[in-house]
Amino acid sequence: MQNSPEEIEIAIIGAGPAGLMAAEVLTETGHKPVLFDAMPTPARKFLMAGKSGLNITHSEPLEKFLSRFGNRETEVAPAVRDFTPEDMQKWCDSLGVKTFIGSSGRVFPREMKASPLLRAWLERLYQNGASLRTRHRWTGWAKTGGSDCLTFVTNDSPVNIRARATILALGGASWPKLGSDGTWQDILKAKGVEIAPLKPANCGFGARWSEHFRSRFAGAPIKGCMLSVGESSTKGDFVISVYGIEGSAVYTLSRPLRQAIENNGEALLTLDLVPDRTLGALVERLSKPRGKRSFSTHLKRAAGITGAKASLLRECLPTDTLADTSKLAAGLKALPLRLSAPRPIEEAISTAGGISFCALTDGLMLKALPGVFAAGEMLDWEAPTGGYLLTGSMAQGRQAAKNVLTFLGEGG
């Protein structure tokens, strides 16, 4: 049983990308931060994301990149301007990990894996004086010797730590089996920290498929579409799922889709199945006599629509619309798909909501808890997949660490 708290200088709770990047900044200035993580190994979500090809950032111009943070652009921009997508690529190179830009503009390590980058990163951190304590689940603070100490549960016994400064980088609540379970919310709320409710982001959405369509096309990709909801739109691919739709184009629109459902009980997603053709051109081609050809053959020849796309058209449009050339063409250009609900937060790639920026100073310190900083996905911002989440989280880890140095009287 620990009788008195262990004294350390800087504690970082959460050994994901934001926490590791905070540790890097601190070790570069001669400090020896201690990282704590509840899991047996660090950066589990980072490694899982890398299994399908680690997308570290995006190569688009910085101002466009910043716009991806939506209504939180103003709050996130200072961190990203200080650690840009180009800086991210240079940082990878400094670890001996070469990158390349894909056809979509996304940036990947040449090996397309997260594990080599993480190994090199951890080795450098350890060599520079950082240390990692796994299986340490943070449970809050306790009064010891007249001051607050960080408290942890371990496999052996409770641990108390007194730190001069603390950085919280605990993630949101998506993929909780990998460590980000959102349990920190109650701890901080008890200390008077304002927290916006956590919600699923970069997630799939439910659609009321017929049993025939679901059983036949679950797992089928729908490629080369323009997806629109309200004033937001994106061009890309998505996948039919048993419950509805998912995929990169859907994730890009997850915020306006989620907001539409919150406001109206459902979201109307409009699909342009043939964005490279005009309405007039479609009407002209569909109006040509089809002779003895079946509807499916005619649709294929006139509009290039086959398979899952053709069945999606039948799923979403009334039968009489399919028989009317003008209405059919309009349906191809603006197919209405009603979505009922986002998937549960446990299935989401990331989360929206978190510590409100009004609860933070400009330096990411909690106003209610002097000396305690927060960074990454546990703050109230979100971004689509494509490297934006990772870059934003790591940039904020750097920002928090630099402000820790200022707090300790060492900022330049």
C-alpha positions in Angstrom: 0.0 0.0 0.0 1.4 3.4 -1.0 1.7 5.6 2.1 2.8 8.9 0.4 2.4 10.2 -3.1 5.2 9.9 -5.6 6.5 13.3 -6.7 7.0 13.8 -10.5 7.2 16.9 -12.6 4.8 16.3 -15.5 2.2 13.6 -15.9 0.6 12.8 -19.2 -2.5 10.6 -18.9 -3.3 8.8 -22.1 -0.6 7.3 -24.4 -2.3 7.9 -27.7 -1.1 10.3 -30.4 -1.9 13.5 -28.5 -0.2 12.3 -25.3 2.9 10.9 -27.1 3.3 14.1 -29.1 3.1 16.1 -25.8 5.8 13.9 -24.4 8.0 14.5 -27.4 7.8 18.3 -27.0 8.7 18.0 -23.3 11.6 15.7 -23.9 13.0 18.0 -26.5 13.4 20.6 -23.7 15.1 18.2 -21.3 12.0 17.2 -19.3 11.2 13.6 -18.4 7.5 13.3 -18.5 5.7 10.1 -17.3 3.0 8.7 -19.5 0.2 6.7 -17.9 -2.2 4.5 -19.8 -5.0 2.1 -18.7 -4.2 -0.4 -21.4 -1.4 -3.0 -21.4 0.2 -1.3 -24.4 0.1 2.3 -25.8 -1.7 3.8 -28.8 -4.0 0.9 -29.4 -6.5 2.9 -31.4 -3.7 4.3 -33.5 -2.5 0.8 -34.3 -6.0 -0.3 -35.2 -6.5 2.6 -37.6 -3.3 1.7 -39.3 -4.4 -1.8 -40.1 -6.3 -0.6 -43.2 -3.4 1.8 -44.2 -2.4 4.6 -41.8 -3.6 7.9 -43.2 -1.5 10.4 -41.3 -2.6 13.7 -42.9 -3.8 15.3 -46.1 -1.8 17.3 -48.6 -4.5 19.9 -49.5 -3.7 23.6 -49.0 -3.7 24.6 -45.3 -6.7 26.9 -45.4 -8.9 24.2 -46.9 -7.4 21.7 -44.4 -8.4 24.0 -41.6 -12.0 24.3 -42.9 -12.5 20.6 -42.3 -12.8 21.3 -38.6 -16.1 23.1 -39.3 -17.5 25.2 -36.5 -14.4 24.5 -34.4 -11.9 25.8 -37.0 -11.2 28.9 -34.9 -10.3 26.9 -31.8 -8.3 24.2 -33.6 -6.5 26.4 -36.1 -3.7 27.7 -33.8 -2.4 24.2 -33.0 -2.5 23.1 -36.6 -0.9 26.3 -37.9 2.0 25.5 -35.6 2.1 21.8 -36.7 0.9 21.7 -40.3 0.3 18.7 -42.5 3.7 19.4 -44.1 5.3 19.4 -40.6 3.6 16.0 -40.0 5.4 14.6 -43.1 8.7 16.0 -42.0 8.2 14.6 -38.5 7.6 11.1 -40.0 10.7 11.5 -42.0 12.7 12.4 -38.9 11.6 8.9 -37.5 12.9 7.2 -40.7 9.4 6.7 -42.0 9.0 7.9 -45.6 5.6 9.0 -46.8 3.8 9.4 -50.1 0.7 11.3 -51.3 -2.1 9.1 -52.7 -4.3 10.0 -55.7 -6.9 11.4 -53.2 -4.4 13.7 -51.7 -4.2 11.7 -48.5 -0.7 11.1 -47.0 0.4 7.6 -46.0 3.6 6.0 -44.8 5.2 4.0 -47.6 4.8 0.8 -45.6 1.1 1.6 -45.1 1.4 0.5 -41.5 1.2 2.2 -38.1 3.5 -0.2 -36.1 6.9 0.7 -37.6 6.2 4.4 -37.0 5.0 3.8 -33.4 8.1 1.6 -32.6 10.4 4.3 -33.9 8.5 7.0 -32.0 8.5 5.2 -28.7 12.2 4.3 -29.0 13.0 8.0 -29.5 10.8 9.1 -26.6 12.4 6.5 -24.2 15.9 7.5 -25.3 15.1 11.1 -24.6 13.9 10.4 -21.1 10.1 9.8 -21.3 8.7 6.8 -19.4 5.5 4.8 -19.8 3.4 3.1 -17.1 0.7 0.9 -18.5 -2.2 -0.7 -16.7 -2.7 2.5 -14.7 -6.3 3.6 -14.9 -6.8 7.2 -13.8 -9.6 7.6 -11.3 -9.3 11.3 -10.5 -7.8 13.2 -7.6 -7.5 12.8 -3.9 -6.3 15.1 -1.1 -3.0 13.9 0.3 -0.8 16.0 2.5 -3.0 19.1 1.9 -2.9 19.0 -1.9 -4.5 17.1 -4.7 -2.8 14.0 -6.1 -3.6 12.0 -9.2 -5.0 8.6 -8.3 -4.7 5.5 -10.3 -5.9 1.9 -10.0 -3.3 -0.8 -11.0 -3.2 -4.5 -10.9 -1.2 -4.3 -7.7 -2.5 -1.5 -5.6 -3.8 2.1 -5.8 -1.1 4.7 -6.8 -1.0 8.4 -5.9 1.0 10.8 -8.0 1.7 14.4 -7.3 2.7 16.3 -10.4 3.6 19.9 -11.0 1.6 19.8 -14.3 -0.7 17.3 -15.9 -1.8 16.8 -19.5 -5.0 14.8 -20.1 -5.1 13.1 -23.5 -7.7 10.4 -22.9 -9.5 10.4 -26.2 -13.3 10.2 -26.7 -15.6 7.2 -26.3 -15.3 5.4 -29.6 -13.8 1.9 -29.8 -13.9 1.7 -26.0 -12.2 -1.8 -26.0 -9.1 0.0 -27.2 -9.0 2.3 -24.2 -11.1 5.4 -25.0 -14.1 4.8 -23.0 -15.1 8.3 -21.9 -15.0 7.5 -18.1 -13.1 10.7 -17.6 -16.3 12.7 -18.1 -17.7 12.1 -14.6 -14.3 12.9 -13.0 -14.1 16.3 -14.7 -17.8 17.2 -14.3 -17.3 16.6 -10.5 -14.6 19.3 -10.7 -16.9 21.8 -12.4 -15.6 21.3 -16.0 -18.2 22.0 -18.7 -18.5 19.0 -21.1 -20.6 18.8 -24.2 -22.2 15.4 -24.6 -20.2 12.9 -26.5 -21.8 11.8 -29.8 -20.7 9.4 -32.6 -18.7 11.0 -35.4 -17.3 9.4 -38.6 -19.9 6.7 -38.3 -22.5 4.8 -40.3 -26.2 5.7 -40.4 -29.4 3.6 -40.3 -31.7 3.2 -43.4 -34.9 1.2 -43.5 -34.0 -1.3 -46.2 -36.4 -3.9 -47.5 -35.4 -7.4 -46.5 -34.8 -8.3 -50.2 -32.4 -5.4 -50.7 -30.6 -5.9 -47.4 -30.0 -9.6 -47.9 -28.8 -9.2 -51.4 -26.6 -6.1 -51.3 -25.3 -5.7 -47.7 -21.5 -5.2 -48.2 -21.9 -3.8 -51.8 -20.0 -0.6 -52.6 -21.7 2.4 -54.3 -18.9 4.2 -56.1 -18.5 7.6 -57.7 -21.5 9.4 -56.2 -22.2 13.0 -55.0 -23.8 12.9 -51.6 -25.6 16.0 -50.2 -27.4 16.9 -47.0 -28.5 20.5 -46.6 -25.7 22.8 -47.9 -23.0 20.1 -47.4 -21.9 17.8 -50.1 -19.0 15.5 -51.0 -18.1 13.2 -53.9 -16.9 9.7 -53.1 -17.9 6.1 -52.3 -19.9 4.4 -49.6 -21.0 0.9 -48.7 -24.4 -0.6 -48.2 -24.6 -2.3 -44.8 -27.1 -4.5 -43.1 -28.3 -1.5 -41.0 -27.9 1.3 -43.6 -24.8 3.0 -45.1 -21.2 3.5 -44.1 -17.9 4.5 -45.7 -15.6 7.5 -46.2 -18.1 9.7 -48.1 -20.7 9.1 -45.3 -18.2 9.9 -42.6 -17.4 13.2 -44.3 -21.0 14.2 -43.8 -21.6 12.7 -40.4 -21.8 16.0 -38.6 -24.6 17.6 -40.8 -26.4 14.2 -41.0 -26.3 13.8 -37.2 -27.5 17.4 -36.7 -30.4 16.9 -39.2 -31.5 13.8 -37.3 -31.3 15.7 -34.0 -33.4 18.5 -35.4 -35.9 16.6 -37.5 -35.9 13.0 -36.4 -34.3 11.9 -39.7 -31.9 13.1 -42.3 -32.6 13.3 -46.0 -29.4 12.4 -47.9 -29.5 13.2 -51.6 -27.5 11.0 -54.0 -26.4 11.9 -57.4 -25.6 8.5 -58.9 -24.2 9.9 -62.1 -22.4 13.2 -61.2 -20.5 13.3 -64.5 -23.7 13.5 -66.6 -26.2 16.4 -66.8 -29.9 16.0 -66.3 -30.6 17.0 -69.9 -28.2 14.4 -71.2 -29.8 11.7 -69.1 -33.3 12.6 -70.2 -32.1 12.5 -73.8 -30.5 9.0 -73.5 -33.3 7.5 -71.4 -35.9 8.8 -73.9 -34.5 6.7 -76.7 -36.7 3.7 -77.6 -35.6 0.6 -75.7 -37.3 -1.9 -78.0 -37.2 -5.4 -76.6 -34.5 -4.6 -74.1 -35.4 -5.0 -70.4 -35.5 -2.0 -68.1 -32.2 -3.1 -66.5 -30.4 -3.3 -69.8 -31.8 0.0 -71.0 -30.7 1.7 -67.7 -27.2 0.2 -68.1 -26.8 1.4 -71.7 -28.4 4.8 -71.2 -26.9 5.8 -67.8 -24.3 3.2 -66.9 -26.3 2.1 -63.8 -26.1 -1.6 -62.9 -26.0 -3.9 -59.9 -26.3 -2.3 -56.4 -26.8 1.2 -57.9 -29.8 0.0 -60.0 -31.3 -1.8 -57.1 -30.8 1.3 -54.8 -32.7 3.3 -57.4 -35.6 0.8 -57.2 -35.4 0.8 -53.4 -35.8 4.5 -53.1 -38.1 5.5 -55.9 -41.8 4.6 -56.5 -42.5 2.2 -59.3 -44.4 4.8 -61.3 -41.4 7.1 -61.2 -39.2 4.5 -62.8 -41.6 4.3 -65.7 -41.4 8.1 -66.3 -38.3 9.1 -68.2 -38.0 12.6 -66.8 -38.7 11.5 -63.2 -36.3 8.6 -63.6 -33.5 11.0 -64.8 -34.3 13.4 -61.9 -34.1 10.4 -59.5 -30.7 9.5 -60.8 -29.4 13.0 -60.2 -31.2 13.5 -56.8 -32.1 10.1 -55.3 -33.6 10.7 -51.8 -32.4 8.4 -49.0 -33.9 8.8 -45.6 -31.5 8.0 -42.7 -32.9 7.3 -39.2 -30.1 7.4 -36.7 -26.3 7.3 -36.4 -24.7 4.1 -35.3 -23.9 3.7 -31.6 -20.9 5.6 -30.3 -19.0 2.4 -29.6 -19.0 1.7 -33.4 -17.9 5.2 -34.5 -14.4 6.0 -35.6 -14.3 9.1 -33.5 -16.5 11.2 -31.3 -17.9 14.7 -31.3 -18.4 16.7 -28.0 -16.1 16.7 -25.0 -14.5 19.4 -22.9 -16.0 22.7 -24.0 -13.5 25.3 -25.2 -15.1 27.8 -22.8 -13.8 25.6 -20.0 -10.2 26.1 -21.3 -7.8 28.9 -21.5 -6.3 29.7 -24.9 -3.4 27.5 -23.8 -5.7 24.4 -23.3 -5.5 24.6 -19.5 -8.7 23.8 -17.6 -9.9 27.0 -16.0 -11.3 25.0 -13.0 -8.0 23.1 -12.5 -4.9 25.2 -12.8 -1.9 23.2 -14.0 -4.2 20.6 -15.7 -4.2 20.7 -19.5 -6.2 18.7 -22.1 -5.7 17.9 -25.8 -7.0 15.7 -28.6 -10.3 14.0 -29.1 -11.5 14.6 -25.6 -12.0 18.3 -26.5 -15.2 19.4 -28.2 -14.2 19.3 -31.9 -14.5 16.8 -34.7 -13.2 16.3 -38.2 -13.7 13.8 -41.0 -11.4 10.9 -41.7 -8.5 11.7 -44.1 -5.7 12.5 -41.7 -7.5 15.5 -40.1 -8.3 13.7 -36.8 -4.7 12.5 -36.3 -3.1 15.8 -37.3 -5.5 17.8 -35.1 -4.9 15.6 -32.1 -1.1 15.6 -32.4 -1.0 19.3 -33.0 -3.0 19.9 -29.8 -0.7 17.6 -27.9 2.2 19.9 -29.0 0.1 23.0 -28.1 -0.7 21.7 -24.6 3.0 20.7 -23.9 4.3 24.1 -25.0 1.8 25.7 -22.6 2.8 23.4 -19.8 6.3 24.8 -20.2 4.9 28.4 -20.0 3.0 27.4 -16.9 6.2 26.1 -15.3 7.9 29.3 -16.2 10.0 28.0 -19.1 8.0 29.2 -22.1 9.9 31.2 -24.7 
